[in-house]
Amino acid sequence: MKKIFLSLLKTLQILLNLIESWGGTIFLGLLFLSIFFQVILRYVFSSPSPELFEIAQYSFIWTIFLGAPYARKFDAHIKFDILFLRFSRKVQLILQIVFDLFFCIVLLVSLGPVLGDVLFYKIIKSEVLRIPWTYLFMCFPIFMVLTFIHNVIWIVKSFLELTSGKTFAKEVEPWD
């Protein structure tokens, strides 16, 4: 049973890594290329491209909403932790579990309405590329699900550390 659980967890980690790192990389590359070609078209050929501008906007949005859960994976978001660091490790773990549980509940409660809105947007299309907004804004529910998964993983790690006293090694951030 333990081997099946570990195998399932490893598969989930690979899938999350593919979505977050490769998806974010692809959209960041698309953002860079669209802005690069915009500059070339605008200043060299004096012919701006509204299509490239729209691609840049939406790839920027997708990059952010795939990058935020990726940062959560490494617990690398900016925090105001001046008071938090003064508490004992046990109190820190309890507070971390409480806040992560609260955020998971907020994500679960709001996921249904968000999905409903995003699916409703299929009737609206983008101005230039005529892409349904459902595809453009699907990044937000994906962000919510990925963040929920990472929060649950951190809750489990914090709970196990709280009960067993064993500290789990953090994954090394790829940007370090």
N, C-alpha and C positions, 0 to 999 in steps of 0.2 A: 504494500500500500504506500509505504514511504517512497519507494523508487518511482512509482507511478506519479505521485504528487510532485516529486523533484523533476521528473521528466516533463510534466505538464508546465511547471514553473519555468523551466529552461526554454521550452517552446514559446511560452508567453513572452519571455524576455527577448528572444530573437525577433519575434513578430513586432514587439514594441520598438525595438531598436531599428528595424527596417522602416517602420512607418515614420518614426520621429527623426532619426538621423538622415536617412536617405530622402524622405519626403521633404524635410526642411532644407536639405542640401539642393535638391532639384528646384524647389521654389526660389531659394536664394540665388541660384545660378540663373534662373529665368528672370528674376528681378534685375540682376546685374546686366545680363545681355540686353534686356529690353531698354534699360536706361542708357547703356552704351550706344546701342543703335539709334535711340532717340537723339542723343547728342550729335552723332554723326549726321543723321538725316536733317536735323534742324540747323546746325551750324555749317556743315560742309555743303549740303545740297539745298538748303533753305526750303525744305519740305517736311514740316513736322508730321508725325504719324499719330493720330488719335488711337489707333489700335495698340501701338506699343505703350502708350500712356496707360491705357486700360489694363493691359497685361501687367504692367509694373504695379499698378494699384492692387490688383487682386493677388498677385504673387507676394506682395509685401504682407497683405493680410494673412495669407496662408503660412508664410514663413513665421510670423509672430505666433499664430495659434498652434503651430506644430512645435515651435521652440520653447514655449512656456512649459508644457508638460515634460519636455526633455530636461529643462532646468530643474523641475520638481523631482525628477528621477534622482538627481544628484544632491537634492536639498540645497540648491545653489541660488535660490531667490534672495533678493535683498530683504533683510529683516531688521527691525528695530528691537534688538535683543539686549539692551543695556540692563534691564531688570531681569530678564529671563536668565541671563548668564550668572546672576548672583544667587539663584536658587540652587539647591542640591540637585544632583543628577536624577534622583528619584522624582522630585517635584517637577523637574523639566520634562521627564518622560510622561508623567501624568498630564501635564498641561499640553504637551504635544499630541497625546492621544485624544484628549478632549477637543482640541481645536481641529484636528484632522477628522474626527468623527463628525463634528458640526459641519465642516466644509463638505464632507461626503454626503451628508443629509441634504444640504442645500443643493448640491449637484444633482442628486437623485430626484428631488422634488421639482427642480426646474428643467430637467432634461425633457420631460414629456411636452410641456408647452413650447420649449425651444424647438424641438423636432417638428411639432405641428406648424409653427411659424415658418421654419425653413422649408418644409414641404409645400406650404401654401405659396411661397415665393416662386414656384415654377411658372406661374402665370406672368411674372414680370421678367423681362429680359434686359441684359445690359445694353447700354446705349449703342456702342459701336460693334462689338463682336456678336451681339444677339445671343449670348449665353444665358440660359435661365439662372436666375439668382439662387435657385436651390443648390446648384453646383458651386456657385461662388461663396455661399455662406454656410455650406456644409462643414466648413472648417471649425465652426463654433461647437456643434455637438460632438465632433471628433475630439476637439480640445477637452470638452467636459468628460468624455469617457476615458480618455488617456490620463487626465488629471485624477479622476476617481480611482483608476487602477493604481497609479503611483501612490496616492494617499493610503489606499488599503495596504499596499506593501509596506509603507512606513508605519502604519498602525501596528501591523503584525510584528515588524522588527522592534518597535518600541515596546510593545507588550511582552515579547520574548525577553528583551533586555531587562524589563522591569521585574519579570517573574524569575528569570534564571540568573541575572546578574552578568551574563555574558554580553560583551559589547560586539556588535557586528561591524566589520570593516566597511567603510564607505567605498563605493566604486570610485575610481580615479576619474576626475572630469577630463574629457578629451581636450579641453582648452587649456589645461595646466601644463 
